[in-house]
């Protein structure tokens, strides 16, 4: 029940953040499209994290985390697949200048196969399907799990490479690094909340997550700065355009996240490592950080569909 409330709370946070993003760039942004993108990106991030989370535990207990992650990973990848297909349909309808309800199968297939955004969306949908099928059909083992991590990472990275920075080599690499780092950081924490229960598990997993998050934060900051430099023509665009206002909001939320992560690293981590923090306290701290991450991911989704 606690996890169900957490999922419901996360959905509410995403919805509110999407409305705020629409208000910041309503002349250039569609609320419905942002929500579809946010659901697809969020489920992809969670699936990526659930695939990767067993690597955060020691060998002796890694199999247990793989088993515990199987159910949530199946659900997350299925939602990811449905959301990717819906997003592909919405993008095809926009390209054809028709409502989604009037989009023909031939038009959708033509968009998916013969346009760069369509092919990248199709690639992400195939990656989501392969993750879901692999988790359901194949025996859950460490080698299989590594393959699932690779599939999920490929699906997460496919979309950003065809966005605003697709024509810039530096920008494309920067946004791919930024996206994968953010997805691993946020997804791994979500996966920890969904799979880790008792105090001993938190004591083992949280220090490894902290080391991982440190590398992810460094990578996403470098990638984000390079991507912003490649995108913006002048600093005034940070407040004069809808895209710039969304980017400014995302930067502000990212700063809050980094400060919170530093605080948790200096206070929560030592307590959890020495078994002084209960599982309830650790979960509460993680959920609060995840709520802010959900806002950042929704703003990133809004940025991707703003133009």
C-alpha positions as CSV (number, residue, x, y, z in Angstrom):
1,X,0.0,0.0,0.0
2,X,2.9,2.4,0.8
3,X,4.3,1.8,-2.7
4,X,0.9,2.4,-4.3
5,X,0.6,5.7,-2.4
6,X,4.1,6.6,-3.6
7,X,3.1,5.9,-7.2
8,X,-0.1,8.0,-6.9
9,X,1.9,10.8,-5.3
10,X,4.4,10.7,-8.1
11,X,1.7,10.9,-10.7
12,X,0.2,13.9,-9.0
13,X,3.7,15.6,-8.9
14,X,4.1,14.9,-12.6
15,X,0.7,16.3,-13.5
16,X,1.3,19.5,-11.5
17,X,4.8,20.0,-12.9
18,X,3.3,19.5,-16.4
19,X,0.8,22.3,-15.8
20,X,3.6,24.6,-14.5
21,X,5.7,23.8,-17.6
22,X,2.7,24.6,-19.9
23,X,2.2,27.9,-18.1
24,X,5.9,28.8,-18.6
25,X,5.7,28.2,-22.4
26,X,2.1,28.0,-23.3
27,X,2.5,29.6,-26.7
28,X,5.1,26.9,-27.7
29,X,3.9,23.9,-25.6
30,X,1.0,21.5,-25.5
31,X,0.0,20.2,-22.1
32,X,-1.3,16.8,-23.5
33,X,1.9,16.2,-25.5
34,X,4.0,17.1,-22.4
35,X,2.1,14.6,-20.2
36,X,2.5,11.8,-22.8
37,X,6.2,12.5,-23.1
38,X,6.6,12.7,-19.3
39,X,4.9,9.4,-18.8
40,X,7.0,7.7,-21.5
41,X,10.3,9.3,-20.1
42,X,9.4,8.5,-16.5
43,X,8.5,4.9,-17.1
44,X,11.7,4.5,-19.2
45,X,13.8,6.0,-16.4
46,X,12.1,3.7,-13.8
47,X,12.6,0.6,-16.0
48,X,16.3,1.6,-16.5
49,X,16.8,2.0,-12.8
50,X,15.0,-1.3,-12.0
51,X,17.3,-3.1,-14.4
52,X,20.4,-1.5,-12.9
53,X,19.6,-1.7,-9.2
54,X,20.8,-5.3,-8.6
55,X,24.3,-4.0,-9.4
56,X,24.2,-1.8,-6.3
57,X,24.1,-4.9,-3.9
58,X,26.9,-7.3,-3.1
59,X,27.2,-10.6,-5.1
60,X,25.6,-12.6,-2.3
61,X,22.3,-10.7,-2.3
62,X,22.2,-9.6,-6.0
63,X,19.9,-12.4,-7.0
64,X,17.4,-11.3,-4.4
65,X,17.3,-7.8,-5.9
66,X,16.9,-9.2,-9.4
67,X,13.9,-11.2,-8.2
68,X,12.4,-8.3,-6.3
69,X,12.8,-6.0,-9.3
70,X,11.2,-8.4,-11.8
71,X,7.5,-7.5,-11.1
72,X,8.0,-3.7,-11.0
73,X,10.3,-3.9,-14.1
74,X,7.6,-5.8,-16.1
75,X,5.0,-3.2,-15.2
76,X,7.3,-0.2,-15.9
77,X,8.5,-1.6,-19.3
78,X,4.9,-2.3,-20.3
79,X,3.8,1.2,-19.5
80,X,6.9,2.5,-21.3
81,X,5.9,0.5,-24.4
82,X,2.3,1.8,-24.4
83,X,3.5,5.4,-23.8
84,X,6.1,5.2,-26.5
85,X,3.5,4.0,-29.0
86,X,1.1,6.8,-27.9
87,X,3.9,9.3,-28.2
88,X,4.7,8.0,-31.7
89,X,1.1,8.5,-32.7
90,X,0.9,12.0,-31.3
91,X,4.1,13.0,-33.2
92,X,2.8,11.5,-36.4
93,X,-0.5,13.4,-36.0
94,X,1.4,16.6,-35.4
95,X,3.6,16.1,-38.5
96,X,0.5,15.3,-40.6
97,X,-1.4,18.3,-39.1
98,X,-4.4,16.1,-38.2
99,X,-6.0,15.2,-34.8
100,X,-4.8,11.9,-33.3
101,X,-8.4,10.5,-33.7
102,X,-8.1,11.0,-37.5
103,X,-4.6,9.6,-37.9
104,X,-4.5,6.8,-40.4
105,X,-2.5,3.6,-40.0
106,X,-0.6,4.3,-43.3
107,X,0.3,7.8,-42.1
108,X,1.6,6.5,-38.8
109,X,3.6,3.8,-40.3
110,X,5.1,6.1,-42.9
111,X,6.1,8.6,-40.2
112,X,7.6,5.8,-38.1
113,X,9.7,4.4,-40.9
114,X,10.6,7.4,-43.0
115,X,11.3,10.3,-40.6
116,X,14.2,10.6,-38.1
117,X,11.9,11.4,-35.1
118,X,9.6,8.5,-36.1
119,X,12.5,6.0,-36.4
120,X,13.9,7.1,-33.0
121,X,10.5,6.7,-31.4
122,X,10.1,3.3,-33.0
123,X,13.5,2.3,-31.7
124,X,12.5,3.3,-28.2
125,X,9.3,1.4,-28.5
126,X,11.1,-1.7,-29.7
127,X,13.6,-1.4,-26.8
128,X,10.8,-1.2,-24.3
129,X,9.1,-4.2,-25.9
130,X,12.4,-6.2,-25.7
131,X,12.9,-5.3,-22.1
132,X,9.4,-6.4,-21.2
133,X,9.6,-9.7,-23.2
134,X,13.1,-10.5,-21.9
135,X,12.1,-10.0,-18.3
136,X,8.9,-12.1,-18.6
137,X,10.3,-14.9,-20.8
138,X,14.0,-15.5,-20.0
139,X,15.3,-16.8,-16.7
140,X,16.4,-14.0,-14.4
141,X,20.1,-14.0,-14.0
142,X,23.0,-11.6,-13.8
143,X,24.0,-12.0,-17.5
144,X,20.4,-11.5,-18.6
145,X,20.1,-8.5,-16.4
146,X,23.1,-6.9,-18.0
147,X,21.5,-7.3,-21.4
148,X,18.3,-5.7,-20.1
149,X,20.3,-2.8,-18.7
150,X,21.8,-2.3,-22.2
151,X,18.4,-2.4,-23.9
152,X,16.9,0.1,-21.5
153,X,19.9,2.4,-21.9
154,X,19.6,2.3,-25.7
155,X,15.9,3.1,-25.5
156,X,16.4,6.0,-23.1
157,X,19.2,7.5,-25.3
158,X,17.4,7.2,-28.6
159,X,14.9,10.1,-28.3
160,X,17.2,12.9,-27.2
161,X,19.4,12.4,-30.2
162,X,16.7,13.6,-32.5
163,X,15.5,16.6,-30.5
164,X,16.7,20.2,-30.6
165,X,20.4,19.2,-30.7
166,X,20.2,16.5,-33.4
167,X,22.0,18.7,-35.9
168,X,24.9,19.5,-33.6
169,X,27.5,16.7,-33.0
170,X,28.7,18.3,-29.7
171,X,25.1,19.0,-28.6
172,X,23.9,15.5,-29.5
173,X,26.7,13.8,-27.5
174,X,26.1,16.3,-24.6
175,X,22.4,15.7,-24.4
176,X,22.9,11.9,-24.6
177,X,25.3,11.9,-21.7
178,X,23.1,14.3,-19.8
179,X,20.0,12.1,-20.4
180,X,21.6,8.8,-19.5
181,X,23.2,10.2,-16.3
182,X,20.0,11.8,-15.2
183,X,18.0,8.6,-16.0
184,X,20.5,6.4,-14.1
185,X,20.5,8.7,-11.1
186,X,16.7,9.1,-10.8
187,X,15.9,5.6,-12.0
188,X,18.2,3.9,-9.6
189,X,16.8,5.8,-6.6
190,X,13.2,4.9,-7.7
191,X,14.3,1.3,-8.0
192,X,15.9,1.3,-4.5
193,X,12.6,2.5,-3.1
194,X,10.7,-0.2,-4.9
195,X,13.0,-3.1,-4.1
196,X,14.8,-2.4,-0.8
197,X,12.9,-3.0,2.4
198,X,14.9,-3.5,5.6
199,X,17.6,-1.5,7.3
200,X,20.3,-4.0,6.4
201,X,19.6,-3.7,2.7
202,X,19.6,0.1,3.0
203,X,23.0,-0.1,4.7
204,X,24.4,-2.1,1.9
205,X,22.8,-0.5,-1.1
206,X,22.7,3.2,-0.2
207,X,26.6,3.7,-0.1
208,X,26.9,2.2,-3.6
209,X,24.0,4.3,-4.8
210,X,25.7,7.4,-3.4
211,X,28.9,6.7,-5.3
212,X,26.9,6.1,-8.5
213,X,24.9,9.3,-8.0
214,X,28.1,11.3,-7.6
215,X,29.3,10.2,-11.0
216,X,25.9,10.7,-12.5
217,X,25.6,14.3,-11.2
218,X,29.0,15.2,-12.6
219,X,28.1,13.8,-16.0
220,X,24.7,15.4,-16.2
221,X,26.0,18.8,-15.1
222,X,28.8,18.8,-17.8
223,X,26.4,17.5,-20.4
224,X,23.7,19.9,-19.4
225,X,26.0,23.0,-19.6
226,X,27.3,21.9,-23.0
227,X,23.8,21.3,-24.3
228,X,22.6,24.7,-23.1
229,X,25.5,26.5,-24.7
230,X,24.8,24.7,-28.0
231,X,21.1,25.6,-27.8
232,X,20.8,29.1,-26.6
233,X,21.9,32.0,-28.8
234,X,22.1,34.5,-25.9
235,X,21.6,34.6,-22.1
236,X,18.5,36.8,-22.6
237,X,16.7,33.7,-24.1
238,X,16.7,32.2,-20.6
239,X,13.7,34.5,-19.7
240,X,12.6,35.9,-23.1
241,X,11.4,32.6,-24.6
242,X,9.3,29.7,-23.5
243,X,12.1,27.3,-24.1
244,X,14.5,29.4,-22.1
245,X,12.0,29.8,-19.2
246,X,11.6,26.1,-19.0
247,X,15.3,25.6,-19.1
248,X,15.8,28.1,-16.3
249,X,13.2,26.3,-14.2
250,X,14.9,23.0,-14.8
251,X,18.3,24.4,-13.9
252,X,16.8,25.8,-10.6
253,X,15.3,22.4,-9.8
254,X,18.5,20.7,-10.6
255,X,20.4,23.0,-8.2
256,X,17.9,22.1,-5.5
257,X,18.5,18.4,-6.2
258,X,22.2,18.7,-6.1
259,X,22.1,20.5,-2.8
260,X,19.7,17.9,-1.4
261,X,21.9,15.1,-2.6
262,X,24.9,16.7,-0.9
263,X,23.0,17.0,2.4
264,X,21.9,13.4,2.2
265,X,25.4,12.3,1.4
266,X,26.7,14.0,4.5
267,X,23.8,13.2,6.9
268,X,21.6,10.4,5.7
269,X,24.3,8.1,4.2
270,X,26.4,7.8,7.4
271,X,23.3,7.1,9.5
272,X,22.1,4.4,7.0
273,X,25.5,2.8,6.7
274,X,25.8,2.3,10.4
275,X,22.2,1.1,10.8
276,X,21.1,4.2,12.7
277,X,18.5,5.2,10.1
278,X,15.4,3.0,10.0
279,X,14.0,1.7,6.7
280,X,11.0,4.1,7.2
281,X,13.3,7.1,7.5
282,X,15.4,6.1,4.6
283,X,12.3,5.5,2.4
284,X,10.8,8.9,3.4
285,X,14.1,10.7,2.5
286,X,14.3,8.9,-0.8
287,X,10.6,9.6,-1.7
288,X,11.2,13.3,-1.0
289,X,14.2,13.4,-3.3
290,X,12.3,11.4,-5.9
291,X,9.4,14.0,-5.9
292,X,11.9,16.7,-6.8
293,X,13.4,14.4,-9.5
294,X,9.9,13.9,-10.9
295,X,9.6,17.7,-11.3
296,X,13.0,17.9,-13.1
297,X,12.1,15.0,-15.4
298,X,8.7,16.6,-16.3
299,X,10.4,19.9,-17.1
300,X,12.9,18.0,-19.3
301,X,10.0,16.3,-21.1
302,X,8.4,19.7,-21.6
303,X,11.6,21.1,-23.0
304,X,11.8,18.2,-25.5
305,X,8.4,19.1,-27.0
306,X,8.7,22.9,-26.9
307,X,9.6,24.6,-30.0
